[in-house]
Amino acid sequence: MQYYIQKLLGFFFFLTALLKQGFISCGSQRVYGIVHEKVTFSIASNVPLNEILWKKQKDKVAEWENSELRAFSPFTNRISLDPVSGDLTIFNLTSSDEDKYEMESPNITGTKTFSLYVLEHLPSPRPTCAFTNGSIEVLCKISEHYNSHPELIEYSWDCPMEQCKHNSTKIYFKLEDDIPQTIQCTASNPLVNKTSSIVLETCVPSRGHPRNRYMFIATLIGVIIVIICIMLYVLGILKCNRNTDRNNSS
């Protein structure tokens, strides 16, 4: 039994040594970039690389050979290659750049692959609310026209209530609860997060101080009635004075 354990340990140390010497695994790494910006595929090789070939699927992206760099369309004038580390940088990203990339070199064993996801600039969320069945329903969503990997977008809330601890697009508040005045919702993807806020009092127009509102309306109506009565009284006095002056003159 001890013999097999020693064999396994020896094999483990052998794999570790291979990795340290620049042997690269075949696992694919996710990389995210934003349209019109840049992204870097990091190799960080520990051995000198005399020749490097980067490919997008089966198409060549860049080639380093005899100390010269050659870029292929549509990446001409849009890439930078570090011949020491093997890192590749793509500038001015477009949605068509999204794909699987891999690097090959005779100085290393195997290939290093990357899955590139190109995202549009994330807009700020637009929180909306409605009052239904005695509760305030608050919805946090970005524009429905944003179609750049919506499956990567997550939503979160910021407020002292228990409801805000759950990541979801929709939360509820009961009127009898001590609800906060303002809450924030955040939309985020692997690269960016955007936050907006909403005032909950605007979700229930009838909420606040209805008794004061009714008293104000009643007071306003009373003032109008008093003004009308005064005007009628004044007009009546003027009429009486005119009649009195006519009687005196006769």
C-alpha positions in Angstrom: 0.0 0.0 0.0 2.8 2.3 0.9 4.4 1.6 -2.5 1.3 2.9 -4.4 1.1 6.0 -2.2 4.7 6.8 -3.0 4.0 6.3 -6.7 1.0 8.7 -6.5 3.0 11.3 -4.7 5.8 11.0 -7.2 3.3 11.5 -10.1 1.8 14.6 -8.3 5.3 16.2 -7.9 6.0 15.4 -11.6 2.8 17.2 -12.7 3.7 20.2 -10.5 7.2 20.4 -12.0 5.6 20.4 -15.5 3.4 23.3 -14.6 6.3 25.2 -13.2 8.3 24.7 -16.4 5.6 26.2 -18.6 3.5 23.2 -19.5 -0.1 24.6 -20.0 -3.3 22.9 -19.3 -6.1 22.6 -21.9 -8.8 24.2 -19.7 -10.7 27.1 -21.1 -10.8 30.3 -19.2 -13.6 32.9 -19.3 -12.6 36.4 -20.2 -14.9 39.4 -20.3 -14.5 42.6 -22.3 -16.5 45.7 -23.1 -17.3 47.0 -26.6 -14.7 49.7 -27.8 -12.4 48.9 -25.0 -9.5 46.3 -24.6 -9.0 42.9 -23.2 -5.9 40.8 -22.4 -5.5 37.0 -22.6 -2.8 36.4 -19.9 -0.4 33.4 -20.4 2.4 34.3 -18.0 4.7 31.6 -19.4 7.8 30.7 -17.3 9.8 29.7 -20.3 11.2 31.7 -23.3 8.8 31.7 -26.3 10.6 31.8 -29.6 7.4 31.2 -31.6 3.8 32.1 -30.7 0.6 31.5 -32.6 -2.8 32.9 -31.5 -5.9 31.7 -33.2 -9.6 32.5 -33.0 -11.2 29.1 -33.6 -9.3 28.0 -36.8 -8.4 31.5 -38.0 -5.1 33.1 -37.2 -5.0 36.2 -35.0 -1.4 36.9 -34.5 1.9 35.2 -35.1 5.4 35.8 -33.5 8.2 34.3 -35.5 11.9 35.3 -36.1 11.4 38.3 -33.7 8.6 39.6 -36.0 5.0 40.1 -35.2 2.3 39.5 -37.9 -1.3 40.4 -37.3 -4.2 39.0 -39.4 -7.4 40.6 -40.4 -9.7 41.8 -38.8 -7.1 42.3 -36.0 -4.6 44.3 -37.9 -3.6 47.4 -35.9 -5.8 46.2 -33.1 -3.5 43.7 -31.2 -0.5 43.8 -29.0 1.6 40.7 -28.3 4.1 40.3 -25.5 6.8 37.9 -26.8 8.1 37.2 -23.3 4.9 36.3 -21.5 2.8 35.3 -24.5 0.0 37.7 -23.5 -2.3 38.9 -26.2 -4.2 42.2 -26.0 -7.0 43.1 -28.3 -8.0 46.8 -28.6 -11.3 48.4 -29.7 -13.3 45.3 -29.1 -16.4 44.6 -31.3 -19.2 42.1 -30.7 -17.8 40.0 -33.6 -14.6 39.4 -31.6 -16.5 37.2 -29.2 -15.4 33.6 -29.6 -12.9 31.0 -28.5 -9.2 31.8 -28.6 -6.1 29.6 -28.1 -2.4 30.1 -28.0 0.2 27.6 -29.3 4.0 27.5 -29.1 6.6 24.8 -29.7 8.2 25.9 -26.4 5.3 24.6 -24.3 3.2 21.5 -24.3 -0.5 21.8 -25.0 -2.5 24.9 -25.6 -4.1 27.6 -23.5 -7.7 28.5 -24.5 -9.9 31.4 -23.6 -13.7 32.0 -24.1 -14.2 35.7 -24.8 -17.5 37.4 -23.9 -17.9 40.9 -25.3 -20.4 43.0 -23.4 -22.2 46.3 -24.3 -21.9 49.2 -21.8 -24.3 48.4 -19.0 -27.1 51.1 -18.6 -28.3 52.1 -15.2 -31.4 50.2 -13.9 -34.8 51.9 -13.8 -36.6 51.1 -10.6 -40.4 51.3 -10.8 -43.1 50.6 -8.3 -46.8 49.9 -7.9 -49.2 49.7 -5.0 -51.3 46.5 -5.1 -53.2 44.6 -2.4 -51.9 46.7 0.4 -48.2 46.3 -0.5 -45.6 48.2 -2.4 -44.1 46.2 -5.3 -40.7 47.5 -6.5 -39.2 46.3 -9.7 -35.5 46.8 -10.7 -34.7 46.2 -14.4 -32.5 47.7 -17.0 -33.8 48.7 -20.5 -35.5 45.8 -22.3 -33.5 46.8 -25.4 -30.3 45.7 -23.8 -29.5 42.2 -25.2 -25.8 41.8 -24.4 -25.7 38.6 -22.4 -28.7 39.3 -20.1 -28.0 36.0 -18.4 -24.9 37.5 -16.9 -26.8 40.3 -15.2 -27.5 40.1 -11.4 -29.7 42.4 -9.4 -29.3 43.4 -5.7 -30.9 45.9 -3.3 -29.6 48.3 -0.6 -31.8 49.1 2.4 -32.0 48.1 6.1 -35.0 45.8 5.5 -34.8 42.0 5.3 -36.3 42.1 1.8 -33.2 43.8 0.5 -30.9 41.0 1.5 -32.2 38.8 -1.4 -30.9 39.2 -4.9 -33.9 39.4 -7.2 -35.6 41.8 -9.6 -38.6 42.3 -7.4 -39.3 43.0 -3.7 -42.3 43.9 -1.6 -43.0 46.2 1.4 -46.2 46.2 3.5 -47.6 49.6 4.5 -47.7 48.6 8.2 -43.9 48.0 8.1 -41.5 50.7 9.0 -40.4 51.0 5.4 -37.3 53.1 4.5 -37.8 56.4 2.6 -35.3 55.5 -0.2 -33.9 52.2 -1.5 -31.3 51.5 -4.1 -31.2 48.8 -6.7 -28.0 47.7 -8.5 -27.6 45.9 -11.8 -24.2 44.2 -12.3 -22.3 42.0 -14.8 -18.8 40.5 -14.4 -17.2 43.8 -15.2 -19.5 46.7 -14.2 -22.3 47.6 -11.7 -24.8 50.5 -12.0 -27.0 51.8 -9.1 -30.2 53.8 -9.1 -32.6 54.8 -6.2 -36.3 55.3 -5.7 -38.4 57.1 -3.1 -41.0 54.7 -1.8 -43.5 57.4 -0.9 -44.0 58.1 -4.6 -45.3 54.6 -5.0 -48.5 55.4 -3.0 -49.9 58.7 -3.9 -52.7 58.5 -1.3 -50.3 57.8 1.5 -49.1 60.5 3.8 -51.6 62.7 5.8 -55.1 62.3 4.2 -56.8 64.0 7.2 -54.7 67.1 6.7 -55.5 67.1 3.0 -59.2 66.9 3.7 -59.0 69.7 6.3 -57.2 71.9 3.8 -59.9 71.3 1.1 -62.6 72.0 3.6 -60.9 75.2 4.8 -60.4 76.3 1.2 -64.1 75.8 0.4 -65.1 77.7 3.6 -62.9 80.7 2.6 -64.5 80.8 -0.9 -68.0 80.8 0.6 -67.1 83.6 3.0 -65.6 85.7 0.2 -68.8 85.1 -1.9 -71.0 86.1 1.0 -69.0 89.3 1.7 -69.2 90.3 -2.0 -73.0 89.7 -2.0 -73.3 91.7 1.2 -71.3 94.6 -0.2 -73.3 94.6 -3.3 -76.5 94.6 -1.3 -75.4 97.6 0.8 -74.5 99.6 -2.3 -77.9 98.9 -3.7 -79.6 100.0 -0.5 -77.6 103.2 -0.4 -78.6 104.0 -3.9 -82.3 103.5 -3.0 -81.9 105.7 0.1 -80.3 108.5 -2.0 -83.2 108.4 -4.4 -85.8 108.6 -1.6 -84.0 111.6 0.0 -83.9 113.5 -3.3 -87.6 113.1 -3.9 
